Amino acid sequence: MNKKAIITALLALVAMVGQAQEKREYNISGFVPDGIGKVYLYKTEGLGSRVFLDSAIVADGKFTMKGNRPAYDLVSVGNKGLHSITFFVDGEPMTVDFARIHVMKFEY
């Protein structure tokens, strides 16, 4: 490798490490259909491997969870009986309505 490529790679690595250290708050609230008692927050790592991060108990069909994660961390919120929704932690509050989400079947 030439010098420019090595320097560029090192600068990119330093930028990524610096970004990973910054924390952002996640504030997720939402609605779920009847029969769902808990909602989970996961981080996907590798091929289908999920790491548990947080959970919220559902009361009257509603849930709320708050916490901090590295900026722009890719996480998913859901439950076995729900479709999960994946998003980046950017510090903005998010509302999810699982009660209105329907599975769409596409035919070709």
Order of alpha helices (4+ residues) and beta strands (2+ residues): alpha-beta-beta-beta-beta-beta-beta-beta
